[in-house]
Amino acid sequence: MPARDLGNDGWHKPWSGGNGGNCLEAMKLADGRVAVRQSTDPDGPALIYTRGEITAFIQGAKAGEADFLLS
């Protein structure tokens, strides 16, 4: 879905860092789903994840399941 359809309020940058402003932004939607967009393209696409999908992603990342992406 176009991120602009979700408005500008409520976006957070939980994964920002020293990367020159290229960050992912996330927004919790009223129904519990989570939208994710690229901060440098706020009018671009937003990926929408269910609560279960985002929970699995975060728990998997904490458990090291995505560490292969860093090496």
C-alpha positions in Angstrom: 0.0 0.0 0.0 1.2 3.6 -0.5 2.7 4.8 2.7 1.1 8.2 2.1 -2.3 6.6 2.6 -1.3 6.0 6.2 -0.6 9.6 7.0 2.5 11.2 8.5 1.8 10.9 12.2 2.8 7.8 14.2 5.9 6.8 12.3 9.0 5.8 14.4 12.6 5.0 13.5 13.4 2.1 15.7 16.2 1.0 13.4 18.0 4.3 12.8 21.7 4.6 13.3 24.8 6.1 11.8 23.8 5.3 8.2 23.3 8.8 6.9 19.5 9.0 7.4 18.7 5.8 5.4 16.3 4.3 8.0 13.3 2.1 8.2 10.3 3.6 9.9 7.5 1.6 11.5 4.0 2.4 12.6 1.6 0.4 14.7 -1.8 0.4 13.0 -5.1 0.5 15.0 -5.8 -3.1 14.2 -2.4 -4.3 15.6 -0.7 -4.7 12.3 2.7 -3.0 11.7 3.5 -0.8 8.6 7.2 -0.4 7.6 8.5 2.2 5.1 11.8 3.6 3.9 12.4 6.9 5.6 14.0 8.4 2.4 10.8 7.6 0.4 7.9 8.4 2.7 5.4 8.5 -0.2 6.6 5.1 -1.5 5.3 1.7 -0.6 4.6 0.5 2.9 4.9 -3.1 3.8 2.1 -4.3 6.2 2.8 -7.1 8.6 0.4 -8.9 10.9 1.1 -9.0 14.6 2.2 -12.6 14.3 4.6 -11.8 11.4 6.3 -8.9 13.1 6.5 -10.9 16.4 8.2 -13.8 14.5 10.6 -11.4 12.8 11.6 -9.6 16.0 12.0 -12.8 18.0 14.0 -14.4 15.2 16.3 -11.4 15.0 16.8 -11.5 18.7 17.6 -15.2 18.6 20.3 -14.5 15.9 18.4 -16.1 13.0 19.3 -13.2 10.7 22.9 -12.9 11.7 24.0 -14.4 8.4 23.0 -11.1 6.8 25.8 -9.3 8.7 28.7 -11.4 7.5 
